[in-house]
């Protein structure tokens, strides 16, 4: 199977609006649930994923890539 993907396609972002309790599914194994919305714009998300799928906040992921983990 040949997968064609251009740089332009990679850069696109899907933006969704969800309410508290609503979910987003990524493939068969990852489910993101809006747990809480707070004043000031912050949102709490619950993420269900298999143990083999690493889930990190962006700043933690970047620190791991730089080798700055304990």
Backbone as XML, in Angstrom:
<?xml version="1.0"?>
<chain id="A" units="angstrom">
  <residue number="1" name="UNK">
    <atom name="N" x="0.847" y="-1.182" z="0.000"/>
    <atom name="CA" x="0.000" y="0.000" z="0.000"/>
    <atom name="C" x="0.888" y="1.239" z="0.000"/>
  </residue>
  <residue number="2" name="UNK">
    <atom name="N" x="0.661" y="2.131" z="-0.928"/>
    <atom name="CA" x="1.431" y="3.365" z="-1.026"/>
    <atom name="C" x="0.669" y="4.488" z="-0.351"/>
  </residue>
  <residue number="3" name="UNK">
    <atom name="N" x="1.312" y="5.176" z="0.561"/>
    <atom name="CA" x="0.683" y="6.282" z="1.280"/>
    <atom name="C" x="1.289" y="7.585" z="0.792"/>
  </residue>
  <residue number="4" name="UNK">
    <atom name="N" x="0.477" y="8.431" z="0.179"/>
    <atom name="CA" x="0.957" y="9.702" z="-0.335"/>
    <atom name="C" x="0.581" y="10.802" z="0.641"/>
  </residue>
  <residue number="5" name="UNK">
    <atom name="N" x="1.557" y="11.550" z="1.100"/>
    <atom name="CA" x="1.302" y="12.617" z="2.065"/>
    <atom name="C" x="2.249" y="13.766" z="1.766"/>
  </residue>
  <residue number="6" name="UNK">
    <atom name="N" x="1.712" y="14.936" z="1.518"/>
    <atom name="CA" x="2.557" y="16.088" z="1.240"/>
    <atom name="C" x="2.780" y="16.881" z="2.518"/>
  </residue>
  <residue number="7" name="UNK">
    <atom name="N" x="3.786" y="17.753" z="2.509"/>
    <atom name="CA" x="4.061" y="18.624" z="3.646"/>
    <atom name="C" x="2.837" y="19.458" z="3.986"/>
  </residue>
  <residue number="8" name="UNK">
    <atom name="N" x="2.158" y="19.951" z="2.969"/>
    <atom name="CA" x="0.981" y="20.793" z="3.195"/>
    <atom name="C" x="-0.098" y="20.024" z="3.951"/>
  </residue>
  <residue number="9" name="UNK">
    <atom name="N" x="-0.292" y="18.779" z="3.606"/>
    <atom name="CA" x="-1.307" y="17.975" z="4.280"/>
    <atom name="C" x="-0.947" y="17.728" z="5.747"/>
  </residue>
  <residue number="10" name="UNK">
    <atom name="N" x="0.317" y="17.499" z="6.022"/>
    <atom name="CA" x="0.758" y="17.255" z="7.395"/>
    <atom name="C" x="0.487" y="18.474" z="8.278"/>
  </residue>
  <residue number="11" name="UNK">
    <atom name="N" x="0.577" y="19.669" z="7.739"/>
    <atom name="CA" x="0.454" y="20.890" z="8.507"/>
    <atom name="C" x="-0.990" y="21.266" z="8.832"/>
  </residue>
  <residue number="12" name="UNK">
    <atom name="N" x="-1.975" y="20.623" z="8.251"/>
    <atom name="CA" x="-3.370" y="20.961" z="8.510"/>
    <atom name="C" x="-3.780" y="20.469" z="9.896"/>
  </residue>
  <residue number="13" name="UNK">
    <atom name="N" x="-4.692" y="21.199" z="10.521"/>
    <atom name="CA" x="-5.151" y="20.867" z="11.861"/>
    <atom name="C" x="-6.670" y="20.758" z="11.848"/>
  </residue>
  <residue number="14" name="UNK">
    <atom name="N" x="-7.181" y="19.703" z="12.434"/>
    <atom name="CA" x="-8.617" y="19.545" z="12.597"/>
    <atom name="C" x="-9.011" y="20.212" z="13.906"/>
  </residue>
  <residue number="15" name="UNK">
    <atom name="N" x="-9.918" y="21.175" z="13.852"/>
    <atom name="CA" x="-10.362" y="21.886" z="15.047"/>
    <atom name="C" x="-11.799" y="21.472" z="15.329"/>
  </residue>
  <residue number="16" name="UNK">
    <atom name="N" x="-12.045" y="20.991" z="16.550"/>
    <atom name="CA" x="-13.363" y="20.515" z="16.940"/>
    <atom name="C" x="-13.880" y="21.293" z="18.143"/>
  </residue>
  <residue number="17" name="UNK">
    <atom name="N" x="-15.175" y="21.445" z="18.212"/>
    <atom name="CA" x="-15.811" y="22.026" z="19.391"/>
    <atom name="C" x="-16.503" y="20.899" z="20.145"/>
  </residue>
  <residue number="18" name="UNK">
    <atom name="N" x="-16.224" y="20.780" z="21.428"/>
    <atom name="CA" x="-16.826" y="19.745" z="22.264"/>
    <atom name="C" x="-17.304" y="20.372" z="23.557"/>
  </residue>
  <residue number="19" name="UNK">
    <atom name="N" x="-18.303" y="19.799" z="24.157"/>
    <atom name="CA" x="-18.812" y="20.222" z="25.455"/>
    <atom name="C" x="-18.381" y="19.229" z="26.517"/>
  </residue>
  <residue number="20" name="UNK">
    <atom name="N" x="-18.514" y="19.614" z="27.780"/>
    <atom name="CA" x="-18.174" y="18.725" z="28.893"/>
    <atom name="C" x="-18.883" y="17.388" z="28.708"/>
  </residue>
  <residue number="21" name="UNK">
    <atom name="N" x="-18.116" y="16.324" z="28.854"/>
    <atom name="CA" x="-18.649" y="14.975" z="28.728"/>
    <atom name="C" x="-18.596" y="14.416" z="27.318"/>
  </residue>
  <residue number="22" name="UNK">
    <atom name="N" x="-18.367" y="15.259" z="26.328"/>
    <atom name="CA" x="-18.288" y="14.775" z="24.957"/>
    <atom name="C" x="-16.902" y="14.215" z="24.670"/>
  </residue>
  <residue number="23" name="UNK">
    <atom name="N" x="-16.828" y="13.357" z="23.663"/>
    <atom name="CA" x="-15.601" y="12.625" z="23.391"/>
    <atom name="C" x="-15.126" y="12.825" z="21.962"/>
  </residue>
  <residue number="24" name="UNK">
    <atom name="N" x="-13.845" y="12.582" z="21.787"/>
    <atom name="CA" x="-13.210" y="12.533" z="20.475"/>
    <atom name="C" x="-12.500" y="11.187" z="20.408"/>
  </residue>
  <residue number="25" name="UNK">
    <atom name="N" x="-12.662" y="10.483" z="19.327"/>
    <atom name="CA" x="-12.015" y="9.180" z="19.163"/>
    <atom name="C" x="-10.943" y="9.303" z="18.083"/>
  </residue>
  <residue number="26" name="UNK">
    <atom name="N" x="-9.761" y="8.775" z="18.398"/>
    <atom name="CA" x="-8.650" y="8.735" z="17.444"/>
    <atom name="C" x="-8.365" y="7.264" z="17.171"/>
  </residue>
  <residue number="27" name="UNK">
    <atom name="N" x="-8.694" y="6.835" z="15.984"/>
    <atom name="CA" x="-8.550" y="5.420" z="15.644"/>
    <atom name="C" x="-9.448" y="4.577" z="16.532"/>
  </residue>
  <residue number="28" name="UNK">
    <atom name="N" x="-9.063" y="3.326" z="16.731"/>
    <atom name="CA" x="-9.858" y="2.408" z="17.550"/>
    <atom name="C" x="-9.464" y="2.444" z="19.016"/>
  </residue>
  <residue number="29" name="UNK">
    <atom name="N" x="-8.283" y="2.975" z="19.332"/>
    <atom name="CA" x="-7.718" y="2.774" z="20.663"/>
    <atom name="C" x="-7.616" y="4.008" z="21.550"/>
  </residue>
  <residue number="30" name="UNK">
    <atom name="N" x="-7.813" y="5.205" z="21.008"/>
    <atom name="CA" x="-7.611" y="6.412" z="21.808"/>
    <atom name="C" x="-8.923" y="7.203" z="21.874"/>
  </residue>
  <residue number="31" name="UNK">
    <atom name="N" x="-9.329" y="7.534" z="23.108"/>
    <atom name="CA" x="-10.537" y="8.328" z="23.331"/>
    <atom name="C" x="-10.171" y="9.503" z="24.228"/>
  </residue>
  <residue number="32" name="UNK">
    <atom name="N" x="-10.538" y="10.709" z="23.797"/>
    <atom name="CA" x="-10.302" y="11.916" z="24.579"/>
    <atom name="C" x="-11.661" y="12.445" z="25.020"/>
  </residue>
  <residue number="33" name="UNK">
    <atom name="N" x="-11.814" y="12.670" z="26.320"/>
    <atom name="CA" x="-13.071" y="13.153" z="26.874"/>
    <atom name="C" x="-12.861" y="14.517" z="27.509"/>
  </residue>
  <residue number="34" name="UNK">
    <atom name="N" x="-13.762" y="15.459" z="27.236"/>
    <atom name="CA" x="-13.723" y="16.754" z="27.912"/>
    <atom name="C" x="-14.293" y="16.528" z="29.308"/>
  </residue>
  <residue number="35" name="UNK">
    <atom name="N" x="-13.433" y="16.639" z="30.320"/>
    <atom name="CA" x="-13.825" y="16.376" z="31.694"/>
    <atom name="C" x="-14.400" y="17.633" z="32.344"/>
  </residue>
  <residue number="36" name="UNK">
    <atom name="N" x="-13.772" y="18.771" z="32.054"/>
    <atom name="CA" x="-14.186" y="20.015" z="32.711"/>
    <atom name="C" x="-13.702" y="21.208" z="31.898"/>
  </residue>
  <residue number="37" name="UNK">
    <atom name="N" x="-14.504" y="22.242" z="31.852"/>
    <atom name="CA" x="-14.056" y="23.517" z="31.300"/>
    <atom name="C" x="-14.060" y="24.519" z="32.434"/>
  </residue>
  <residue number="38" name="UNK">
    <atom name="N" x="-13.047" y="25.352" z="32.491"/>
    <atom name="CA" x="-12.896" y="26.305" z="33.584"/>
    <atom name="C" x="-12.893" y="27.723" z="33.046"/>
  </residue>
  <residue number="39" name="UNK">
    <atom name="N" x="-13.252" y="28.652" z="33.918"/>
    <atom name="CA" x="-13.178" y="30.052" z="33.513"/>
    <atom name="C" x="-11.717" y="30.382" z="33.215"/>
  </residue>
  <residue number="40" name="UNK">
    <atom name="N" x="-11.495" y="31.274" z="32.310"/>
    <atom name="CA" x="-10.136" y="31.590" z="31.898"/>
    <atom name="C" x="-9.700" y="30.779" z="30.700"/>
  </residue>
  <residue number="41" name="UNK">
    <atom name="N" x="-10.546" y="29.844" z="30.260"/>
    <atom name="CA" x="-10.264" y="29.121" z="29.031"/>
    <atom name="C" x="-9.577" y="27.777" z="29.165"/>
  </residue>
  <residue number="42" name="UNK">
    <atom name="N" x="-9.203" y="27.367" z="30.384"/>
    <atom name="CA" x="-8.540" y="26.067" z="30.481"/>
    <atom name="C" x="-9.563" y="24.939" z="30.402"/>
  </residue>
  <residue number="43" name="UNK">
    <atom name="N" x="-9.101" y="23.801" z="29.921"/>
    <atom name="CA" x="-9.948" y="22.632" z="29.725"/>
    <atom name="C" x="-9.232" y="21.431" z="30.325"/>
  </residue>
  <residue number="44" name="UNK">
    <atom name="N" x="-9.960" y="20.578" z="31.035"/>
    <atom name="CA" x="-9.390" y="19.329" z="31.547"/>
    <atom name="C" x="-9.845" y="18.215" z="30.627"/>
  </residue>
  <residue number="45" name="UNK">
    <atom name="N" x="-8.878" y="17.414" z="30.181"/>
    <atom name="CA" x="-9.156" y="16.318" z="29.268"/>
    <atom name="C" x="-8.808" y="14.992" z="29.929"/>
  </residue>
  <residue number="46" name="UNK">
    <atom name="N" x="-9.617" y="14.000" z="29.674"/>
    <atom name="CA" x="-9.302" y="12.631" z="30.069"/>
    <atom name="C" x="-8.898" y="11.876" z="28.820"/>
  </residue>
  <residue number="47" name="UNK">
    <atom name="N" x="-7.801" y="11.142" z="28.881"/>
    <atom name="CA" x="-7.302" y="10.434" z="27.706"/>
    <atom name="C" x="-7.209" y="8.951" z="28.025"/>
  </residue>
  <residue number="48" name="UNK">
    <atom name="N" x="-7.936" y="8.146" z="27.255"/>
    <atom name="CA" x="-7.880" y="6.694" z="27.376"/>
    <atom name="C" x="-7.079" y="6.167" z="26.197"/>
  </residue>
  <residue number="49" name="UNK">
    <atom name="N" x="-5.991" y="5.466" z="26.494"/>
    <atom name="CA" x="-5.137" y="4.917" z="25.439"/>
    <atom name="C" x="-4.481" y="3.648" z="25.958"/>
  </residue>
  <residue number="50" name="UNK">
    <atom name="N" x="-4.123" y="2.740" z="25.070"/>
    <atom name="CA" x="-3.402" y="1.537" z="25.497"/>
    <atom name="C" x="-2.084" y="1.920" z="26.176"/>
  </residue>
  <residue number="51" name="UNK">
    <atom name="N" x="-1.637" y="1.078" z="27.068"/>
    <atom name="CA" x="-0.389" y="1.337" z="27.797"/>
    <atom name="C" x="0.799" y="1.518" z="26.856"/>
  </residue>
  <residue number="52" name="UNK">
    <atom name="N" x="0.753" y="0.899" z="25.684"/>
    <atom name="CA" x="1.868" y="1.008" z="24.735"/>
    <atom name="C" x="1.924" y="2.356" z="24.025"/>
  </residue>
  <residue number="53" name="UNK">
    <atom name="N" x="0.872" y="3.169" z="24.168"/>
    <atom name="CA" x="0.826" y="4.481" z="23.517"/>
    <atom name="C" x="1.227" y="5.551" z="24.532"/>
  </residue>
  <residue number="54" name="UNK">
    <atom name="N" x="2.391" y="6.180" z="24.364"/>
    <atom name="CA" x="2.795" y="7.221" z="25.307"/>
    <atom name="C" x="1.919" y="8.461" z="25.148"/>
  </residue>
  <residue number="55" name="UNK">
    <atom name="N" x="1.519" y="9.042" z="26.269"/>
    <atom name="CA" x="0.710" y="10.266" z="26.271"/>
    <atom name="C" x="1.416" y="11.265" z="27.184"/>
  </residue>
  <residue number="56" name="UNK">
    <atom name="N" x="1.821" y="12.408" z="26.626"/>
    <atom name="CA" x="2.543" y="13.424" z="27.391"/>
    <atom name="C" x="2.023" y="14.809" z="27.044"/>
  </residue>
  <residue number="57" name="UNK">
    <atom name="N" x="2.127" y="15.730" z="28.000"/>
    <atom name="CA" x="1.934" y="17.141" z="27.661"/>
    <atom name="C" x="3.084" y="17.543" z="26.744"/>
  </residue>
  <residue number="58" name="UNK">
    <atom name="N" x="2.861" y="18.544" z="25.904"/>
    <atom name="CA" x="3.874" y="18.952" z="24.927"/>
    <atom name="C" x="5.211" y="19.282" z="25.578"/>
  </residue>
  <residue number="59" name="UNK">
    <atom name="N" x="5.199" y="20.038" z="26.690"/>
    <atom name="CA" x="6.462" y="20.435" z="27.317"/>
    <atom name="C" x="7.216" y="19.237" z="27.896"/>
  </residue>
  <residue number="60" name="UNK">
    <atom name="N" x="6.494" y="18.223" z="28.363"/>
    <atom name="CA" x="7.138" y="17.006" z="28.867"/>
    <atom name="C" x="7.736" y="16.221" z="27.696"/>
  </residue>
  <residue number="61" name="UNK">
    <atom name="N" x="6.989" y="16.117" z="26.620"/>
    <atom name="CA" x="7.477" y="15.426" z="25.427"/>
    <atom name="C" x="8.766" y="16.063" z="24.912"/>
  </residue>
  <residue number="62" name="UNK">
    <atom name="N" x="8.784" y="17.395" z="24.845"/>
    <atom name="CA" x="9.985" y="18.096" z="24.378"/>
    <atom name="C" x="11.163" y="17.865" z="25.313"/>
  </residue>
  <residue number="63" name="UNK">
    <atom name="N" x="10.926" y="17.846" z="26.621"/>
    <atom name="CA" x="11.996" y="17.576" z="27.582"/>
    <atom name="C" x="12.542" y="16.162" z="27.407"/>
  </residue>
  <residue number="64" name="UNK">
    <atom name="N" x="11.669" y="15.214" z="27.167"/>
    <atom name="CA" x="12.096" y="13.831" z="26.927"/>
    <atom name="C" x="12.968" y="13.772" z="25.679"/>
  </residue>
  <residue number="65" name="UNK">
    <atom name="N" x="12.548" y="14.442" z="24.619"/>
    <atom name="CA" x="13.343" y="14.460" z="23.389"/>
    <atom name="C" x="14.712" y="15.078" z="23.600"/>
  </residue>
  <residue number="66" name="UNK">
    <atom name="N" x="14.798" y="16.085" z="24.482"/>
    <atom name="CA" x="16.097" y="16.722" z="24.768"/>
    <atom name="C" x="16.915" y="15.921" z="25.771"/>
  </residue>
  <residue number="67" name="UNK">
    <atom name="N" x="16.357" y="14.852" z="26.309"/>
    <atom name="CA" x="17.075" y="14.018" z="27.283"/>
    <atom name="C" x="17.081" y="14.607" z="28.669"/>
  </residue>
  <residue number="68" name="UNK">
    <atom name="N" x="16.102" y="15.433" z="28.992"/>
    <atom name="CA" x="16.062" y="16.106" z="30.285"/>
    <atom name="C" x="15.156" y="15.404" z="31.293"/>
  </residue>
  <residue number="69" name="UNK">
    <atom name="N" x="15.062" y="14.088" z="31.209"/>
    <atom name="CA" x="14.221" y="13.345" z="32.150"/>
    <atom name="C" x="15.061" y="12.850" z="33.302"/>
  </residue>
  <residue number="70" name="UNK">
    <atom name="N" x="14.410" y="12.559" z="34.400"/>
    <atom name="CA" x="15.119" y="12.086" z="35.608"/>
    <atom name="C" x="15.413" y="10.617" z="35.516"/>
  </residue>
</chain>
